[in-house]
């Protein structure tokens, strides 16, 4: 039985923008999107470029050297006194490691057509990628695996995940499900995570790294919201061994079947040329002990 809001691997959706659900401080999840102000006039290319250069903490001299152009020309581009060629926009974007979505924004701001396609995951053109994702999720059973968009909203999960969601507030399980919010919200799964403080710090660091790479204001808002969540009563500072930053993370979870132990890892597409694929993440959980493997095999075995 798939929980409400949890899509099976046979029903992969797109990965559009999801609403922001703020925590109101009274331990009540508001499910109404918070509207962000929209800029009526698009920013000129030079302002976009200056934003990314400063975000990467580069001087004009640093970036000019990286892009093999003069500092004077770069200054003229930033101030709007010179119009960059399409090739120059792409070269600067590459040197600044700008995500594909934002590269399209820079191209449009400079007067050029977007280069990178953005299609929902259920687009026929992404059938091969969709089948690969579904195969990975299904093949990982009886252990949990899920597909996520750039804002950590659940796109699909295999049949093991719903068994770990018992006891979460039904409102947090309504689509779109944000897995970070579900994990750390006091009415979500936080009280069931044995090493909650360690897990929180791990998730916060992952978000900080994403924000540094993408400058995504939605992720910045999400991080601030998650950091405001109080720790559940009785939470301790249990720290599990075996953490390898950026590779694997230990995770213990209280269930009706006992404490289950996992290690988790996140996989991304290596060389995408599509915005959707660049932003797609696959998180997989592996059993860290014999009990966990046995319990999950029994849960998913035919009756």
Steps between C-alpha positions, in 0.01 A plus 500: 500500500657829391443782748312810387727728302765230441521414131600151397783442255240441231366855526794737473392866468681811394700712739352847488513766772338392825333722760684604814344380827626705794516378859302746709675453835193350662586158358235536232581438137344759272420344166436827321778607264691809596507728197840644420505847346556494126720756330297680232808604300756230413854565616751593228774250420769702676320484833454124469869464421608719791274303736658168401854637505452633852319183607809304390717756684701593194639841413462633147869426450453138615207438266660681208809280536286185518299601192806626307360850446614842613388644832390812312269301271354308795434829678326635192283186479399528867408866467311450174744701288582186296271224375646148537485250217312175554833319522619745765186443709558124488872536577436721803224265619738205472777677691254597774353147517149639461221236500325434169174665607679825581711479183175521306410810703831664410458416132152657493623807689771545237243475220553138393277195498530251787737213423401235753165327480280473809237231470291316758626153580192350337584666166535233224846633418619397848356150479845337526594704806160432659539127441848509651371676812211255535738205458737630768217558749336165432826306502590643840202330668453380767705799615370860476587718202351826377530753218512870591490833322731795561300618801487155663142434399414135451451396139474124549590226745514125503271276703727500808467870588136510616580248775721764663242779495258367763414757764582810296239775490277431195533865395874450451427203276289696255664563164735659439692333784818678599716225649717736706194660656348156561822376659559788740154640576390431862180350362687307234765234557744692721407320823575164337855583392744368761794717388283803430756770584759334278245451219382863525855630476561274201191630318582862586849461355363345181261791462778753559707334228205511260435865578867582442487322163163628376422821692141369511286723729243221546770278652616788720144542628472127559823490700383789721167323556662168593747665738205657683345163583539411868648166597235253623480447874746235612727531196862420584837558337554144378782500245545193282835392363552445131425846359697590189419857405360519150496122455291312757309591814388262781136524598300320771122499501252383765217285365242252628743230388794632704778748427601477135851603399587640158769676308376746237656631184387744229560448128474760222529479122863547398493710182148626436415750227139530617398719794265235640768230502762726655266573790383141554630314807465135599533421870549138597510339844698183567461278808785547746429185698341157458183590693415786265546286192287221646216732605481671161507171311210373707300821451524480124476123462175368344238407760 
